[in-house]
Amino acid sequence: MQTIQPQDRSRLDELKHLRDIFNAQNSKELKIAFGALHSCLEISEEDLEVQFNRYFVGPMEPIADPFASIYIDDPDVVMSKSTLHVRELYETMGFTNPLKNIIPDDHLGVELDAYYQLLYLEEAKGITYLSDLRHYFLHEHLSLWVPRFIARALEHSEHDSKAMTFILLQLKSLLIRETTTQGVTA
Amino acid sequence: MSYSKENVESIVNNGLSRRSFLKGLAASGVLSSFPGGILQANEDLNTKIPYLGEKSYKTFRNACPRNCYDTCSIKTYVKDGVMQFIEGATESTYTRGGCCVKGNSYVKRVYSARRLKFPMMQVGGKGSGNWKRISWDQAMDIIAKKLLEMKKEDGTLLGAALTKYSGNFGITHYGIEGMFNSIGYTTRLAGTPCWPAGIDAQNLDMGDMWCNDPEEMKDSKFIILWGVNPASNSIHSMKYIYEAKKKGAKVVVIDPVFTEAASKASQYIQIKAGTDGLLALGMAKIIIDANLHDQKWLDANSKGYKEYKAYLDKEIKLDNVSKITGIPLAMIKELALSFAKAKPATIWMGYGMQRHTNGGSMIRAIDAFVAVSGNIGKYAGGARYGHLNTWGFNYAALSMPKPEGSVGYTGPEGAKGDVAQGKDAKSNYTDRFLNINKTARELINAKEPKVRLLWVACKNVFAQDFDRNQLIRAFQQLDLVVVADQFFNETAKWADIVLPVATQFEEYDVNVSYWHYWLTLNEQAIKPLFEVKSDLEIAAMLSKRMNQLQAGSCTFPQSVDTKAMMVKEFNPGIYEQFGIKSWEELKNGPVKAKAVIPYADGKFKTPSGKFEFYSDKALELFGSALPTYLEVRKPYDKFRMTSPHSRWSLHSQFQNLEWMEDVHPEPYVYINPDDAEAKMVKEGDTVAVFNKQGLLRVKAKLTDNVQAGTVLMYEQWYNNNIYNVNELIDDTSSDMGAFKTGAPGVALHDTFVNFRKL
């Protein structure tokens, strides 16, 4: 493994923590991932999860669904065209998805996982074979919908949650950094 | 660093480039370097190329199980494990390759972002909106412990209540009742909000509820659609009606509302609500007086015709019939005589008419009219209401023994439901039955023991039951409310635990109709999404946890495969009836029951074995042996409110899907222009519709499709809208229903309201 620069380690860690937040299956996992983002906010596990569910999970209509298809194809359904496009991308990236046809491939947590793994190959392993795919995934897919997802979630001030705002701003910051600081040209 | 969009898209979208890229990927050793997460490195790349070019469709057999006459046979097209579209199965001559607007939206339903995805618990109290994810194990642990605690404290499980109805009529879904049978004697919300008064009426008259094949209507010479609107709610039946009409048959719609079906008929007769029975009695008198009745059939096949005729002679005055029904006498005579002269002629009675305080008596009166005309037991004839004659399955998941030592209810035994119930062995105990049509007050008033746990399955209580405000109180007083559903609705809002349930595309099942005669296999077409599970799987998981906590406390299987359970539902009788040797033949498409004309042999299942104009049972139960005229409920407010089904929903289902919301986004109150003018209400105004029960604010639509003195509001649930027509409906009973379904129906259409512009 090559030496990772501190800024790249931080970049990878932040991505991993955000991924873990959106893939958490219970309060504990959520709180651990949230804490790892260096949030200074004091919030109980239960409150954090209740707020997270209201924003992104349900069972009531969430403030912002964390699926690409909602923002790209159709505001009401998952598993549509862009979901299957991402599926093809994963396949080309060399991924197999154990949750195929169970969790839509374009769930934010799954997409952040794909991006994290690709970035890890580059930064931690020095393998650049897939970097074209990573950039394509970032610029032609993630950048199409994640900003809209963030904006929708931040719009709902009536459900103001400092914790969710923190998560969303971290995500926004990550996206801005990934898309603007590497001199990428399409 | 730069990247080329074109190059990447070429690799992703072009089979050959992609194949070449994947080979390179495997050779480069990249795969072994992935750090691991949800997505795994695809090791298969080392041995074979997984991309197989354009993926083709796989097809599956499915059925629509959602309480609809049509129960469509569906063919589902799946690509790479994802449903792409459905179509009606062409093998069923009834469905004939088409589905309705609701069925066609199934892909949108299955993949709706609004589906319940995970088991969740409401942590801030019912209605707080504070939800926490729990695992299935945690959910089952909470429920199982509560049940066992109740059993220990109460000595019985009568404190556990089940309310289940028509959200899924798949045969294996009776396993939910089986799950409750398996834990002991429990409390059931019994009866049916749908069709009970008519079921009783037809059972009193003919000993069964059994209708002719709807496909025969193509050969009917005269069709009366009486209080039924198939152009909206049974669209596949319309082709037979159109065909009959094309061949010269007369099609008459009798309804207080000018419906879509009325617009397609030869003649529309607008009748005053609740007077249909009197019209039928008047028409019977007319054809008897004209000697157009079928005396030969009546002599051979009926009981009490003389008493019936005497009643008509004495009590039915045609001028009064005209005055009370609002129909000119000449029109009534013409209708009666032309019906009697046409052979075969048939009447299809809808489920709206019987939703009056005199609903059962009205169905009895219409049955009698069809009998007098000689059209019972005839091809393309019949008094059509519905049937369950193709429902002879094993109900395998239903028939579980009670755990040893179970203690139950010792009060008077009631009837148990409209479709299927277990075959209880002789016992000193029974379950406790509460009236489903008075859910709120029954839950509140049940004592010794009080109801502490409520399980809701295949049902949206707040959209279907009455007196919403009292329902909230009832739910709040319960220790634990479990709602198993596919969507978050108002019932889920008042739950403690919600459990995400599979759609029919995610499980095996088998379906038949209460109208047509087709049998359809329902295959699992896709994997269950997120963490959804079938009702049967949920039952098995609960059984497993209960038995872990207390061995022998639940007799339901502790693991279940919906396919295996579906297979158990078949028996030689079903195979014989449908002319197949194995259920696997259904993979080739739906099959139809062998042709049979109900009562063609003149054998009725009544005590006398004949069509009973005079029914001792009716006298015993309802105080009148004959189908007599019973006045409808007196108005208690200024306008009658009728709340029929909409074409965009099935009770509370489907309306929350975007296709429906696109065309029918919000509720309206439909008001006759004369009434609107008197109240200074214009099209689009927001009005308050109110009565002693509650108040709703809705926009007005003006239409003379509804009579002056009547307002119409559809019964359905709108997503993110507080509208619920049941806010205005009390739980006043119809006259019949308790005989066969355990509880009387609800006189939904005998609701009265007032309105004013806001």
Interface residues (C-beta under 8 A of the other chain):
Chain A: R19 N23 Q25 N26 S27 E46 E49 V50 N53 R54 V57 G58 P59 M60 E61 D65 F67 I70 D74 P75 D76 V77 V78 M79 S80 T83 L84 R87 E88 L89 Y90 E91 T92 G94 F95 T96 N97 P98 L99 K100 N101 I102 I103 G109 V110 D113 A114 Y116 Q117 Y120 L121 A124 K125 I127 Y129 L130 S131 D132 L133 H135 Y136 H139 E140 Q182 G183 V184 T185 A186
Chain B: M1 S2 Y3 S4 K5 N7 V8 E9 I11 V12 N13 R18 F21 L22 G24 L25 A26 S28 V30 L31 S33 F34 P35 G36 G37 I38 L39 Q40 A41 N42 E43 D44 L45 P50 Y51 D80 G81 V82 M83 V107 K108 Y111 S112 A113 R114 L116 K117 F118 M120 V123 G124 G129 N130 W131 K132 R133 I134 S135 F488 A492 K493 V498 I526 K527 P528 L529 F530 L657 E658 N719 N720
